[in-house]
Amino acid sequence: MDKKAIQRRRMERYLIDAAKTIIRDEGVEAVTVRKVADLAGYSYTTMYNYFTDLNELLWYVAADFLDEIIELLENAGQRHPHDGVEALKEGYRAYINYFLENPTIYRFTFFAKLGEPPAKVAEKMSAPVLAQKQIEALAQCAKEGLLQLEDAPVVGGLITTFVHGLLLFYFSERMQVKENELIGRMEQTIDYLIHK
């Protein structure tokens, strides 16, 4: 990588990190080109040398947050390689806790309307990393005789839908559930769907 490319990546990183900080602290609604540039220490016109518009920058931010989740899931999945049910629970615990600790990131991830992603980001965003970790854990469950392998996609879909619904109801305050009950409900659902 030449010096110019390194400089470009460094500048993009400053802008992405500034936008991430604003989203974490204040929510996506607070992100503006001027605010990002100010936090990064540059004039607002600088951003347009690196991103076509704010939405393109936000897609890169979304990909960065996805990387954080992937890292959490990879670490969680390594703890129980021979216990499929526990690997599933550990992965979903990490996933739920990430969003409980970062509610503004949850809102950004699932509700921000960003339009079409840039080509460089589109492939990464469509790669179902959570699904891949889930498939590995469900395959282990099948190996343990807890479910039929052909049932794994349906069971995985039910768990994913349940967890996302649970988080949606929690953050929208439409369901009277306490933060500490979310993990228990997720674990009960996994135990119900995968008879141990």
Backbone as a ProteinNet text record, in pm:
[ID]
protein_1_A
[PRIMARY]
MDKKAIQRRRMERYLIDAAKTIIRDEGVEAVTVRKVADLAGYSYTTMYNYFTDLNELLWYVAADFLDEIIELLENAGQRHPHDGVEALKEGYRAYINYFLENPTIYRFTFFAKLGEPPAKVAEKMSAPVLAQKQIEALAQCAKEGLLQLEDAPVVGGLITTFVHGLLLFYFSERMQVKENELIGRMEQTIDYLIHK
[TERTIARY]
85.8	0	90.5	64.2	148.4	109.6	192.8	176	40.1	-2.4	-129.4	-248.7	-242.6	-350.4	-355.3	-238.1	-233	-293.4	-259.3	-314.8	-467.4	-515.1	-660.1	-729.8	-675.6	-737.1	-736.8	-628.9	-619.9	-728.3	-746.5	-849.5	-989.7	-1013.9	-1143.8	-1168.2	-1064.4	-1076.4	-1110.7	-1047.3	-1079.4	-1227.4	-1276.7	-1416.4	-1512.4	-1480.9	-1565.1	-1568.8	-1452.9	-1447.2	-1524	-1516.2	-1590.4	-1740.7	-1786.7	-1929.8	-1973.7	-1890.2	-1922.9	-1938.6	-1850.5	-1857.7	-1988.4	-2026.7	-2151.5	-2271	-2272.6	-2384.3	-2390.6	-2277	-2274.8	-2325.6	-2280.7	-2312.5	-2449.7	-2490.9	-2611.6	-2714.8	-2675.9	-2767.8	-2742.8	-2791	-2766.3	-2829.6	-2937	-3005	-2912.2	-2812.5	-2721.2	-2604.1	-2590.7	-2477.2	-2501.7	-2410.8	-2411	-2269.1	-2256.9	-2125	-2036	-2089.9	-2011	-1966.7	-2057.4	-2024.7	-1916.1	-1928	-1827.6	-1692.4	-1691.9	-1566.8	-1504.3	-1585.6	-1533.8	-1468.6	-1537.7	-1485	-1356.4	-1349.8	-1230.1	-1117.1	-1151.5	-1049.6	-1024.3	-1125.5	-1110.1	-1228.9	-1216.6	-1329.7	-1434.4	-1559.1	-1666.4	-1651.2	-1585.8	-1569.3	-1472.5	-1387	-1290.3	-1360.7	-1473.5	-1543.8	-1576.6	-1609.2	-1649.8	-1533.1	-1412.1	-1297	-1286.5	-1357.9	-1346.2	-1476.9	-1588.6	-1720.7	-1810.2	-1896.3	-1981.9	-2084.1	-2131.2	-2228.2	-2230.5	-2313.8	-2322.6	-2369	-2462.5	-2511.4	-2401	-2313.4	-2202.7	-2114	-2082.4	-2004.4	-2075.4	-2206.1	-2281.4	-2282.2	-2278	-2267.6	-2135.4	-2028.6	-1899.3	-1900.9	-1970.6	-1987	-2064.1	-2171.3	-2250.7	-2163.5	-2078.6	-1988.4	-1890.1	-1845.5	-1754.8	-1823.1	-1946.6	-2021.1	-2042.3	-2067.4	-2082.8	-1954.7	-1840	-1712.6	-1702.7	-1751.3	-1750.2	-1834.5	-1951.7	-2041	-1977.7	-1916.8	-1851.7	-1743.3	-1664.1	-1556.9	-1614.2	-1722	-1787.7	-1835.2	-1898.9	-1953.2	-1843.4	-1733.9	-1623.6	-1565.2	-1549.9	-1498.6	-1597	-1725.1	-1827.2	-1834.8	-1827.7	-1841.4	-1727.8	-1611.5	-1495.1	-1502	-1587	-1592.1	-1656.3	-1744.9	-1819	-1822.8	-1706.6	-1706.7	-1776.1	-1791.6	-1851.5	-1988.5	-2046.1	-2180	-2259.9	-2334.4	-2407.3	-2505.4	-2582.3	-2682	-2612.8	-2507.4	-2436.5	-2367.6	-2317.2	-2256.4	-2360.6	-2481	-2590	-2622.9	-2641.1	-2676.3	-2567.4	-2444.3	-2332	-2327.1	-2347.8	-2349.3	-2461.1	-2580.1	-2693.1	-2682.1	-2620.3	-2594.9	-2506.8	-2400.5	-2308.2	-2380.2	-2463.1	-2537.2	-2634.9	-2713.6	-2811.3	-2739.8	-2636.6	-2564.7	-2499.1	-2450.1	-2390.5	-2492.3	-2613.5	-2714.5	-2770	-2776.2	-2819	-2719.1	-2591.7	-2488.3	-2480.6	-2534.6	-2526.3	-2662.1	-2760.4	-2894	-2898.1	-2810.6	-2810.7	-2759.2	-2670.6	-2622.3	-2733.1	-2812.3	-2926.9	-3021	-3055.6	-3147.8	-3088.3	-2960	-2892.1	-2892.6	-2853.1	-2840.7	-2972.8	-3081.2	-3207.4	-3308.1	-3284.7	-3386.1	-3337	-3207.1	-3156.7	-3179.7	-3235.5	-3259	-3141.4	-3057.8	-2934	-2932.5	-3036.6	-3035.9	-2949.8	-2904.8	-2824.2	-2682	-2627.3	-2489.5	-2388.6	-2272.5	-2165.5	-2123.1	-2073	-2036	-1938.5	-1841.4	-1741.8	-1805.3	-1915.3	-1980	-2090.2	-2154.9	-2271.5	-2241.9	-2129.4	-2095.3	-2076.1	-2006.4	-1981.1	-2111.5	-2200.5	-2325.7	-2419.6	-2403.9	-2493.7	-2439.2	-2314.4	-2256.3	-2315	-2391.8	-2461.7	-2371	-2288.1	-2192.4	-2263.7	-2364.1	-2439.9	-2501.8	-2555.5	-2615.9	-2511.7	-2390.1	-2285.4	-2249.4	-2235.8	-2205.7	-2320.7	-2441.7	-2559.4	-2562.4	-2531.6	-2530.1	-2429.8	-2312.1	-2210.4	-2261.7	-2324.8	-2376.3	-2490.1	-2578.3	-2689.3	-2639.2	-2535	-2475.6	-2418.8	-2360.7	-2310.7	-2427.1	-2539.1	-2658.7	-2705.8	-2703.4	-2744.1	-2647.3	-2519.3	-2417.3	-2439.4	-2490.2	-2518.3	-2652.6	-2726.6	-2854.5	-2971	-2954.7	-3059.2	-3161.8	-3127.5	-3222	-3175.1	-3265.9	-3232	-3165	-3059.6	-2985.8	-3076	-3171.5	-3261	-3354.8	-3372	-3454.7	-3376.9	-3245	-3160	-3195.5	-3221	-3254.1	-3382.4	-3482.2	-3607.8	-3586.5	-3518.1	-3490.7	-3407.4	-3305.5	-3222.4	-3302.3	-3390.3	-3475.4	-3567.9	-3623.3	-3711.6	-3636.4	-3516.1	-3437.9	-3402.6	-3354.7	-3316.3	-3435.3	-3547.7	-3667.8	-3711.8	-3707.2	-3746.3	-3655.6	-3524.3	-3429.5	-3449.6	-3465.1	-3486	-3619.9	-3721.6	-3850.8	-3842.4	-3772.5	-3753.6	-3683.1	-3575.8	-3503.6	-3590.6	-3665.7	-3753.8	-3855.6	-3921.2	-4020.2	-3955.1	-3836.1	-3766.5	-3733.7	-3671	-3629	-3745.8	-3854.5	-3971.5	-4059.8	-4022.4	-4095.7	-4241	-4263.4	-4398	-4425	-4323.7	-4339.8	-4276	-4346.7	-4294.1	-4195.6	-4074.5	-3969.5	-3847.6	-3787.7	-3669.4	-3546.4	-3447	-3322.8	-3267.6	-3269	-3212	-3297.4	-3418.7	-3504.9	-3483.1	-3421.9	-3404.9	-3323.1	-3212.5	-3125.6	-3200.3	-3271	-3346.8	-3451.3	-3521	-3622.8	-3558.5	-3444.6	-3374.1	-3331.6	-3275.4	-3230.1	-3346.7	-3459.9	-3578.8	-3624.4	-3621.1	-3665	-3572.7	-3443	-3348.5	-3369.9	-3386.9	-3411.3	-3540.8	-3641.9	-3769.5	-3755.1	-3683.9	-3670.7	-3572.2	-3473.3	-3373.3	-3379.6	-3450	-3471.9	-3341.5	-3298.3	-3172.5	-3198.6
-117.1	0	123.6	214.9	334.2	438.3	540.2	642.9	714.3	739.9	809.9	724.9	595.3	504.6	493.5	490	484.4	610.6	725.6	853.8	854.5	803.9	800.4	713.4	595.6	505.2	566.9	636.9	701.7	808.7	888.3	993.3	932.4	829.3	762	709.2	652.5	597.8	707.3	824.8	936.4	972.7	980.4	1019.7	911.2	786	674.6	671.1	683.1	680.1	796.2	913.3	1029.1	1003.6	950.3	920.6	813.5	712.6	608.2	667.4	758.5	822.7	898.9	972	1049.3	955.4	848.3	752.5	689.1	646.8	585.8	682.3	806.9	904.2	968.8	994.7	1075.2	1011.8	911.1	850.1	900.9	825.8	858.9	992.1	1030.2	1156	1275.6	1262.2	1372.6	1381.8	1284	1283	1381.5	1476.2	1569.1	1573.7	1618.7	1629.6	1721.9	1835.7	1931.8	1872.2	1803	1745.9	1638.9	1554.6	1450.5	1514.9	1612.7	1679.4	1750.1	1819.2	1887.7	1788.7	1678.2	1578.5	1514.6	1496.8	1438.9	1541.3	1669.5	1774.1	1830.3	1826.3	1875.6	1963.3	2030.9	2111.4	2016.4	2063.4	1974.4	1936.3	2018.8	1984.7	1867.7	1844.2	1734.1	1600.1	1582.3	1454.7	1417.1	1516	1487.7	1443.2	1455.3	1400.4	1249.3	1197.9	1056.7	978.7	1047.9	984.7	1074.1	1012.7	1093.5	1173.9	1116	1187	1122.7	1174.9	1125.1	979.9	942.9	804.6	705	740.3	649.1	630.8	739.5	730.2	640.2	658.2	579.2	430.4	396.2	254.9	196	273.8	226.3	214.1	303.7	295.8	168.6	140.1	18.8	-106	-107.6	-221.6	-234.4	-122	-123.3	-179.6	-137.7	-193.1	-343.6	-385.6	-528.4	-604.2	-544.3	-607	-627.4	-530.5	-544.1	-663.9	-678.2	-789.3	-922.5	-926.4	-1049	-1092.8	-998.1	-1030.4	-1087.8	-1027.1	-1079.4	-1222.6	-1247.7	-1380.7	-1484.7	-1445.1	-1539.5	-1577	-1479.7	-1507.6	-1593.4	-1562.1	-1637	-1781.7	-1802.8	-1936.6	-2030.4	-1975.4	-2058.6	-2121.3	-2070.2	-2119.4	-2257.5	-2292.1	-2419	-2492	-2532.3	-2593.8	-2729.8	-2796.9	-2931.1	-2935.8	-2820.6	-2812	-2711.5	-2763.7	-2678.7	-2584.2	-2633.6	-2549.4	-2436.1	-2468.5	-2364.6	-2265.6	-2312.6	-2222.3	-2125.1	-2176.7	-2089	-1984	-2029.3	-1937.1	-1832.3	-1876.1	-1783.7	-1678.2	-1722	-1628.2	-1526.4	-1573.3	-1480.9	-1393.9	-1445.2	-1360.3	-1242.3	-1272.6	-1167.4	-1067.6	-1118.4	-1034.3	-942.5	-999.4	-920.7	-818.7	-861.9	-769.8	-655.5	-683.2	-576.7	-464.9	-502.9	-400.6	-338.7	-414.3	-354.8	-249	-274.5	-177.7	-62.1	-81.3	18.6	39.6	91.5	106	197.6	297.3	385.5	311.1	214.9	134	40.6	-12.3	-95.5	-15	104.3	187.4	220.6	251.2	280.1	157	43	-79.9	-123.2	-113	-168.1	-66.1	62.4	159.7	273	294.6	403.9	370.1	464.5	447.3	510.1	424.4	471.4	459.9	404.7	385.5	266.1	265.1	154	161.9	48.3	50.4	62	120.6	121.2	-23	-47.2	-183.5	-248.5	-171.6	-227.7	-276.2	-215.7	-249.6	-353.2	-351.7	-437.5	-584.7	-631.5	-773	-809.4	-723.8	-748.8	-749.9	-657.1	-646	-762.4	-824.3	-935.3	-1069.5	-1072	-1196.9	-1227.1	-1334.3	-1364	-1429.1	-1348.2	-1401.6	-1463.3	-1393.7	-1448.3	-1581.5	-1585.3	-1709.1	-1820.3	-1787	-1888.3	-1945.9	-1859.8	-1907	-1993.1	-1952.9	-2027.6	-2164.9	-2168.7	-2295.3	-2392.6	-2340.2	-2425.5	-2482.9	-2399.3	-2446	-2545.6	-2518.9	-2610.8	-2743.3	-2738.7	-2862.6	-2945.3	-2877.6	-2947.4	-3010.3	-2937.6	-2993.1	-3119.1	-3115.9	-3233.6	-3349.2	-3317.7	-3419.1	-3481.6	-3400.3	-3448.7	-3522.1	-3526.3	-3595.6	-3515.8	-3383.6	-3299.9	-3250.9	-3256	-3219.4	-3280	-3286.2	-3336.2	-3223	-3254.1	-3151.9	-3075.7	-3146.1	-3077.8	-2977.9	-2989.8	-2894.2	-2769.4	-2773.4	-2663.9	-2527.2	-2515.2	-2382.4	-2323.4	-2407.5	-2359.2	-2319.4	-2403.7	-2373.6	-2246.2	-2234.2	-2113.7	-1988.8	-1999.8	-1885.9	-1845.3	-1943.9	-1914.4	-1844	-1891.4	-1828.8	-1685.1	-1665.7	-1531.3	-1436.5	-1482	-1398.4	-1366	-1464.2	-1441.3	-1337.8	-1352.7	-1259.8	-1118.3	-1103.6	-969.3	-910.9	-993.9	-946.7	-905.2	-982.7	-951.8	-817.2	-796.5	-668.9	-552.9	-575.9	-470.7	-429.3	-526	-493.8	-428.8	-473.7	-414.4	-267.2	-239.7	-102	-9.1	-63.5	20.8	35.2	-36.4	-34.3	-78.9	-170.3	-222.2	-349.1	-400	-521.2	-495.8	-531.3	-511.3	-622.6	-605.3	-702.3	-624.3	-675.1	-610	-658	-573.3	-604.8	-741.5	-769.8	-896.6	-1017.8	-997.9	-1108.9	-1148.3	-1061.4	-1089.3	-1216.2	-1227.7	-1344.9	-1471.6	-1467.4	-1584	-1627.7	-1532.7	-1568.3	-1630	-1574.9	-1631.3	-1774.8	-1797.3	-1931.4	-2030	-1986	-2072.7	-2112.3	-2017.5	-2044.6	-2145.4	-2128.1	-2224	-2362.4	-2369.1	-2498.8	-2562.6	-2482.2	-2534	-2589.8	-2515.4	-2556.1	-2670.9	-2677.9	-2784.8	-2862	-2968.7	-3047.2	-3109	-3067.3	-3117.6	-3227.8
0	0	0	-92.5	-100.6	4.3	13.9	117.2	106.3	-16.7	-39.2	8	-19.8	22.1	174.2	236.7	383.3	442.9	384.9	431.4	416.6	303.3	279.1	384	408.3	507	646.6	679.1	809.8	824	720.1	724.1	733.3	654.3	661.3	803	862.8	998.4	1098.2	1087.8	1178	1167.9	1045	1023.3	1072.1	1043.5	1089.6	1241.9	1304.6	1451.4	1513.6	1451.5	1503.1	1495	1381.4	1366.2	1466.2	1489.1	1586.7	1726.5	1761.8	1893.7	1909.3	1807.1	1813.6	1826.6	1749.1	1756.1	1894.1	1946.6	2080.6	2187.1	2179.8	2284.5	2270	2145.4	2124.2	2031.7	1956.7	1861.3	1720.6	1623.3	1482.6	1443.1	1512	1479.5	1498.3	1584.2	1614.2	1516	1427.7	1335.5	1221.5	1208.2	1094.6	1039.3	916	853.9	936.4	976.3	1055.9	1189.4	1256.2	1387.1	1374.6	1273.2	1249.8	1220.7	1130.7	1093.7	1213.8	1292.3	1411.9	1507.5	1533.3	1626.2	1572.7	1440.9	1379	1367.9	1385	1380.1	1241.7	1155	1018.4	981	866.2	819.2	760.7	758.4	712.3	565.7	485.7	343.7	323.9	421.6	413	395.8	462.7	455.8	311.8	230.1	92.3	3.9	53.2	-19.4	0.1	99.9	135.5	123.3	138.2	128.6	44.1	-37.9	-124.8	-45.9	64.4	148.4	287.1	372.9	510	514.3	427.3	427.1	393.7	301.1	270	393.2	460.6	584.4	685.2	699.4	797.1	762.3	634	596.7	645.8	634.1	684	836	901	1046.3	1082.4	1009.4	1034.5	1019.4	917.7	897.3	1013.4	1065.7	1180.8	1305.6	1328.7	1442.3	1423.4	1300.2	1271.6	1307.4	1278.1	1315.2	1466.5	1542.9	1689.4	1733.2	1671.6	1705.9	1665.5	1547.8	1500.5	1598	1642.6	1738.1	1867.7	1916.2	2036.6	2016	1901.9	1874.4	1858.2	1794	1778.2	1913.7	2000.7	2135.1	2214.5	2204.1	2278.1	2230.6	2101.2	2045.6	2080.5	2111.3	2141.6	2280	2364.5	2502.7	2515.7	2421.6	2432.6	2297.8	2244.9	2111.9	2105.4	2218.9	2217.9	2284.3	2311.4	2370.7	2288.6	2191.1	2097.7	2163.2	2260.7	2327.8	2402.4	2473.7	2549.8	2456.4	2343.1	2244.6	2189.7	2161.5	2115.9	2221	2342.5	2451	2471.4	2469.4	2490.6	2379.5	2256.3	2144.3	2156	2188.5	2201.9	2326.6	2433.3	2550.5	2510.1	2437.5	2393	2302.6	2212.4	2117.2	2191.1	2280.4	2356.8	2444.9	2515.4	2604.3	2528.3	2408.1	2326.5	2304.1	2266	2238.8	2366.4	2475.5	2602.6	2648.3	2624.8	2661.2	2562.1	2443.3	2336	2269.5	2341.6	2283.2	2160.8	2155.7	2038.2	1915.3	1936.8	1824.6	1777.4	1869.8	1831.1	1740.6	1784	1704.7	1568.3	1567.2	1440.5	1350.5	1404.5	1326.8	1264	1339.6	1291.2	1239.3	1262.6	1222	1133.1	1121.9	1038	891	818.4	674.8	601.2	544.2	483.2	331.3	273.1	128.8	90.5	-34.3	-84.8	-30.2	12.5	63.6	-50.9	-23.5	-123.5	-152.1	-270.7	-311.1	-213.5	-162.9	-71.1	59.3	97.3	224.4	204.7	88.6	64.2	88.6	38.6	54	201	272.1	414.2	493.5	463.7	537.9	508.4	391.5	357.9	406.2	448.3	498.9	636.2	646.2	771.8	876.2	940.2	1036.8	1156.2	1207.1	1319.6	1277.9	1157.4	1107.7	1098.1	1054.8	1043.2	1179.9	1279.9	1415.3	1467.7	1435.4	1477.8	1410.1	1281.4	1207.1	1269.4	1305.2	1368.1	1500.4	1581.6	1711.2	1691.9	1595.4	1569.7	1512.3	1430.6	1378.7	1494.1	1592.1	1711	1788	1797.9	1864.4	1792.7	1659.7	1582.6	1608.3	1614.7	1642.7	1780.5	1873.8	2009.3	2016.8	1904.6	1901.1	1957.7	1968.8	2028.2	1926.8	1799	1694.1	1563	1468.1	1335.6	1257.7	1184.7	1111.3	1014.3	953.4	858.4	927.7	1059.1	1134.2	1176.9	1164.3	1212.8	1152.9	1021.3	968.2	1028.1	1050.5	1108.7	1254.2	1329.7	1470.7	1481.1	1396.9	1397.1	1364.9	1266	1230.4	1343.6	1412.5	1526	1638.9	1668.6	1776	1738.6	1616.1	1571.3	1574.8	1523.4	1522.5	1664.2	1752.2	1891.1	1957	1940.6	2003.9	1951.1	1819.2	1764.1	1808.8	1817.3	1868.1	2013.6	2092.3	2234	2251.1	2174.8	2181.7	2134	2027.9	1976.5	2081.4	2142.4	2245.3	2366.8	2401.8	2516.6	2489.2	2375.3	2346.2	2315.1	2263.9	2236.6	2359.7	2466.4	2593.2	2577.2	2484.2	2460.3	2540.1	2604	2681.9	2818.1	2920.1	3054.9	3087.9	3043.6	3072.8	3120.7	3224.1	3278.9	3202.6	3203.4	3132.4	3172.7	3302.1	3348.9	3311.7	3264	3222.4	3076.2	2997.6	2854.9	2831.4	2901.9	2884.9	2925.3	3036.3	3082.3	2981.5	2922.5	2821.8	2698.1	2657	2542.3	2572.7	2691.4	2727.8	2736.9	2791.6	2798.6	2659	2567.5	2430.5	2363.4	2380.5	2322.4	2383.2	2514.7	2579.8	2530	2506.2	2457.9	2315.8	2231.1	2091.2	2071.6	2158.4	2149.3	2279.8	2278.1	2400	2446.6	2561.8	2615.8	2715.2
[MASK]
++++++++++++++++++++++++++++++++++++++++++++++++++++++++++++++++++++++++++++++++++++++++++++++++++++++++++++++++++++++++++++++++++++++++++++++++++++++++++++++++++++++++++++++++++++++++++++++++++++

